[in-house]
Amino acid sequence: MRRMMAKKGSDRMVVVSMQAVVALLCVVAAYIEICDAAAVVDVYRMIQYDFQGTPFGSRRAVVNHHASSGLSVPGSDLSRTIVILPIDKVNVTLLNEYLQSRKMLGGLLLILPRNFENGGKSSGESDSEDSDGDQPADVAALEQWLIHNNIPYPVYFAYSDERIDSVLKDVQLNDAAGRPATASTGGYKLVVPVSDAKKVPSASYTNIQGWLWGLKGDGDIAGLPTIAIVASYDTFGAAPALAVGSDSNGSGVVALLELARLFSRLYANSKTRAPYNLLFGLTSGGPFNYNGTARWLRGFDQRVRENIDYALCLNSIGDADNLRMHVSKPPENPFIKQIYDNIADVARDVGVTVEIKHKKINISNSRVAWEHEQFSRHRITAATLSGLETAPSFLDRVGGIADRRYSANDTVVARNIKIVAESLAKHIYGLEGKNIEVFADGSSLAVSPPYVKLWLDLLSRTPRVAPFLGKNAPIIAAIQKELAVHTKDVSLQHDNLDGTFLFYDTIKAQLSIYQVASVTFDLFIMLAVGSYLGILFLVLVITTKGFDDLVGAFRRPPSRKLKGN
């Protein structure tokens, strides 16, 4: 009988225990639901690098703070807050004041417009309400500030979408109502669970080159005069994972590939092959003082360098009504004058003005502003054809965040390709002063707008910051393959960037946005669960062992006296 009663009591205790566990799980589930992630979005970390041993960029990567909608929200502890700002609302002056006064932020999340993600409006699309004409300039100014400062907190970029817009709206409403998110009040919490950024062990670059060999005479084909068409293909920006550089220098890369395609058709037939070798070079390290171009030139033997008649570098030719030819030698130089006259004459026929810009190079200063200056240092006649009026400053206008697909107009790029092609044909075929159009529209040698668009689209969705590409990057393989279709003896040159730059990894991550409860709510839940478990304990003891046993469990046992010997 006692065994049966004990068994029933045990069964009853098991049932009650199961009920208690289910109830407790319901409470915990409700609590977890309140803390579930409101959104998970892709974010792009700001560049972190050292230049000549000096740190620049964002020096931290981990994010785990509450959200705020501004730098001046009353009651908000900015040192423990991630400030969310649409990029067009950023006050660079205020950010700089915070930095200079050593005021800390928990972090900064900059929201990019939706049209940045898809590259913006297409070449034929008119301006809309969503397109702010001043926005690229404002973003470029902010980007330069970010790149050239040592920022001691994490900075991330994200594209605007419905989820993040909804979160930002809620945060703005709470801040406006005087309820900023804190540990005591709750709100939205932003978490990027990454480890601290580590140094990129060896920042490398890759140069790509291909040849179209000219009509061989009695001598060696390598002894023919050579014209080099050159474009730097890599980029740099405040967020490496967003630096696609559609105009700078995607437009130059597309122009070079189309020129290789056009002249390969002429060089395929000995009757239309010119007595000039054409060298096509796609160089890396452009943002880093054209480091790759310098190494590429040093890799040539003396004979190749001596046979280069001139080099024409293509840079940012996709977004300007007129063109500029930047040179290091005086415009009166007969070689420079010949190059300029050929380009200007062809451009004049299509209503484009070409202005010559002369800037001497300072041999004692290792800094170069244009790619052709690396050729000039080797005493090679060279020029840069560009839509830019002035030389970019250090790490400026090299394919940053604002340089999106809309920055390169398909029609403008195709027009400028034709200008270069016709002027080059005048030189190598001796057509100066003759009204002959080699690449006439509608002919088999016409510039291909679909080809131009295809490559602009590809480059405009492919970040190309050299230290994060690697030797086997798909975009490098794609360019090499395309160049090999139209030219001969295509080769790659791999090398490491010089030691003046040091880069850090973690350029892309995922941001989890949680809607968390206040500490008061946490305490309430803790007390409720604790009280529930206490009452449950009392009920279980009373129902299974009786009230006397419960009282006995808390009664102090009598002390035992030791008997003396």
MOCOR-V215362 format. One record per residue. D_FIRST is the distance of its C-alpha to the first C-alpha in Angstrom with 2 decimals. Layout:
# MOCOR-V215362
D_FIRST ; D_FIRST
This chain:
# MOCOR-V215362
0.00 ; 3.81 ; 5.37 ; 5.16 ; 6.31 ; 8.59 ; 9.82 ; 10.68 ; 12.35 ; 14.14 ; 15.31 ; 16.53 ; 18.37 ; 19.96 ; 21.21 ; 22.60 ; 24.15 ; 25.81 ; 27.19 ; 28.53 ; 30.16 ; 31.79 ; 33.11 ; 34.43 ; 36.13 ; 37.81 ; 39.20 ; 40.43 ; 41.94 ; 43.79 ; 45.14 ; 46.27 ; 47.98 ; 50.01 ; 51.15 ; 51.92 ; 55.44 ; 57.97 ; 60.41 ; 61.13 ; 64.85 ; 67.21 ; 69.22 ; 72.24 ; 72.70 ; 76.00 ; 78.16 ; 77.75 ; 80.67 ; 82.91 ; 86.68 ; 88.67 ; 85.71 ; 85.30 ; 81.98 ; 82.11 ; 79.72 ; 76.07 ; 74.61 ; 70.90 ; 68.64 ; 65.12 ; 64.31 ; 61.29 ; 62.45 ; 62.47 ; 65.24 ; 68.32 ; 71.23 ; 74.09 ; 75.56 ; 76.04 ; 72.81 ; 72.24 ; 69.10 ; 68.55 ; 68.22 ; 70.30 ; 69.41 ; 65.84 ; 66.87 ; 67.91 ; 70.87 ; 71.15 ; 74.75 ; 76.57 ; 79.28 ; 82.07 ; 80.81 ; 80.92 ; 83.30 ; 84.58 ; 86.41 ; 83.24 ; 81.30 ; 84.11 ; 84.09 ; 80.38 ; 81.02 ; 84.09 ; 82.45 ; 79.49 ; 77.00 ; 73.88 ; 72.10 ; 68.61 ; 70.21 ; 72.33 ; 71.53 ; 74.69 ; 74.41 ; 77.03 ; 78.30 ; 77.00 ; 80.46 ; 80.37 ; 77.54 ; 79.48 ; 82.72 ; 84.12 ; 86.60 ; 88.42 ; 92.07 ; 93.16 ; 90.78 ; 92.25 ; 90.88 ; 88.09 ; 86.39 ; 83.76 ; 86.45 ; 87.88 ; 91.16 ; 90.80 ; 87.26 ; 88.11 ; 90.48 ; 87.89 ; 85.24 ; 87.77 ; 88.57 ; 84.90 ; 84.41 ; 87.28 ; 85.86 ; 82.48 ; 84.02 ; 86.33 ; 83.92 ; 81.20 ; 78.18 ; 75.28 ; 72.57 ; 71.19 ; 73.21 ; 72.08 ; 73.62 ; 71.88 ; 73.23 ; 72.79 ; 70.38 ; 68.26 ; 65.22 ; 67.06 ; 69.37 ; 66.40 ; 64.94 ; 68.35 ; 68.83 ; 65.53 ; 66.42 ; 69.88 ; 68.51 ; 66.08 ; 68.86 ; 71.25 ; 68.72 ; 68.39 ; 64.93 ; 65.58 ; 62.65 ; 61.22 ; 57.92 ; 57.40 ; 58.44 ; 57.29 ; 59.39 ; 60.35 ; 59.89 ; 61.91 ; 60.69 ; 62.62 ; 60.38 ; 63.10 ; 64.04 ; 67.25 ; 70.33 ; 71.79 ; 75.38 ; 76.68 ; 77.69 ; 80.94 ; 82.37 ; 84.45 ; 86.86 ; 88.41 ; 91.97 ; 92.88 ; 96.41 ; 98.31 ; 101.99 ; 104.44 ; 107.36 ; 110.82 ; 113.79 ; 114.89 ; 118.56 ; 120.36 ; 118.16 ; 114.51 ; 112.15 ; 110.39 ; 113.72 ; 113.81 ; 113.39 ; 109.81 ; 108.38 ; 104.83 ; 102.59 ; 99.68 ; 96.59 ; 93.69 ; 90.41 ; 87.75 ; 86.66 ; 85.24 ; 83.52 ; 81.10 ; 78.23 ; 78.84 ; 76.51 ; 78.66 ; 82.14 ; 83.53 ; 87.16 ; 88.46 ; 91.96 ; 91.92 ; 92.15 ; 90.65 ; 93.95 ; 95.89 ; 93.62 ; 93.97 ; 97.73 ; 98.01 ; 96.02 ; 98.11 ; 101.32 ; 100.25 ; 99.60 ; 102.96 ; 105.10 ; 103.34 ; 104.90 ; 108.32 ; 107.87 ; 106.62 ; 110.24 ; 112.97 ; 115.40 ; 113.40 ; 112.14 ; 113.63 ; 115.09 ; 112.29 ; 108.89 ; 106.09 ; 103.21 ; 100.02 ; 97.76 ; 94.35 ; 93.63 ; 90.58 ; 90.33 ; 92.45 ; 90.66 ; 90.85 ; 94.62 ; 95.06 ; 93.82 ; 93.40 ; 96.92 ; 98.38 ; 96.56 ; 97.56 ; 101.23 ; 101.11 ; 99.74 ; 102.94 ; 105.77 ; 109.00 ; 110.67 ; 108.05 ; 108.27 ; 112.07 ; 112.09 ; 110.01 ; 112.54 ; 110.19 ; 106.50 ; 105.24 ; 101.82 ; 99.96 ; 97.81 ; 96.37 ; 98.68 ; 96.40 ; 96.77 ; 100.37 ; 103.39 ; 105.72 ; 105.54 ; 106.54 ; 107.74 ; 106.92 ; 109.13 ; 109.87 ; 113.45 ; 116.11 ; 116.50 ; 120.11 ; 119.04 ; 120.39 ; 117.14 ; 115.07 ; 117.65 ; 117.53 ; 113.72 ; 113.83 ; 116.70 ; 115.00 ; 111.74 ; 113.52 ; 115.85 ; 113.02 ; 110.95 ; 113.90 ; 114.10 ; 110.57 ; 111.08 ; 109.29 ; 110.82 ; 110.27 ; 110.90 ; 111.51 ; 109.77 ; 111.08 ; 109.05 ; 110.16 ; 107.62 ; 107.35 ; 107.26 ; 106.07 ; 103.01 ; 100.33 ; 98.93 ; 100.07 ; 99.73 ; 100.50 ; 99.84 ; 103.56 ; 104.09 ; 102.40 ; 105.10 ; 107.80 ; 106.75 ; 107.62 ; 110.96 ; 109.91 ; 111.15 ; 108.13 ; 107.10 ; 103.95 ; 104.01 ; 101.62 ; 101.06 ; 100.44 ; 103.40 ; 102.48 ; 100.73 ; 97.00 ; 95.90 ; 93.46 ; 90.28 ; 91.49 ; 91.84 ; 90.26 ; 87.74 ; 85.38 ; 82.89 ; 85.60 ; 87.34 ; 85.55 ; 86.62 ; 88.77 ; 90.78 ; 92.42 ; 94.42 ; 94.79 ; 98.30 ; 99.47 ; 98.09 ; 99.78 ; 103.03 ; 103.04 ; 102.27 ; 105.36 ; 107.46 ; 106.48 ; 106.93 ; 110.39 ; 111.57 ; 110.37 ; 112.14 ; 115.35 ; 115.23 ; 114.42 ; 116.62 ; 119.50 ; 119.29 ; 120.15 ; 122.42 ; 121.79 ; 120.13 ; 117.78 ; 114.14 ; 112.12 ; 108.67 ; 109.72 ; 107.11 ; 106.39 ; 107.65 ; 105.67 ; 105.93 ; 104.64 ; 101.78 ; 98.52 ; 96.61 ; 93.45 ; 93.50 ; 93.91 ; 91.07 ; 88.72 ; 89.13 ; 89.09 ; 85.77 ; 84.30 ; 85.53 ; 84.44 ; 80.79 ; 80.92 ; 80.70 ; 83.11 ; 82.79 ; 83.91 ; 81.48 ; 78.50 ; 80.03 ; 80.05 ; 82.42 ; 80.57 ; 80.13 ; 80.33 ; 83.14 ; 85.26 ; 84.72 ; 85.64 ; 88.85 ; 89.80 ; 89.28 ; 91.34 ; 94.13 ; 94.20 ; 94.85 ; 98.09 ; 99.34 ; 99.83 ; 98.59 ; 95.63 ; 94.01 ; 91.45 ; 91.90 ; 88.81 ; 88.99 ; 87.17 ; 88.13 ; 89.95 ; 88.06 ; 89.03 ; 85.92 ; 82.27 ; 79.57 ; 75.81 ; 73.25 ; 70.60 ; 72.77 ; 70.16 ; 66.52 ; 63.97 ; 63.34 ; 59.96 ; 60.20 ; 57.01 ; 56.54 ; 54.50 ; 53.04 ; 54.14 ; 52.60 ; 51.60 ; 49.53 ; 47.97 ; 47.02 ; 45.60 ; 43.42 ; 42.31 ; 41.41 ; 39.62 ; 37.52 ; 36.87 ; 35.86 ; 33.61 ; 31.82 ; 31.56 ; 30.03 ; 27.65 ; 26.54 ; 25.96 ; 24.00 ; 21.70 ; 21.08 ; 20.56 ; 18.17 ; 15.94 ; 16.41 ; 18.00 ; 21.59 ; 21.61 ; 20.76 ; 23.53 ; 25.97 ; 25.07 ; 25.90 ; 29.40 ; 29.85 ; 32.24 ; 30.84 ; 32.83 ; 35.65 ; 35.72 ; 38.89 ; 40.35 ; 41.44 ; 45.09 ; 46.58
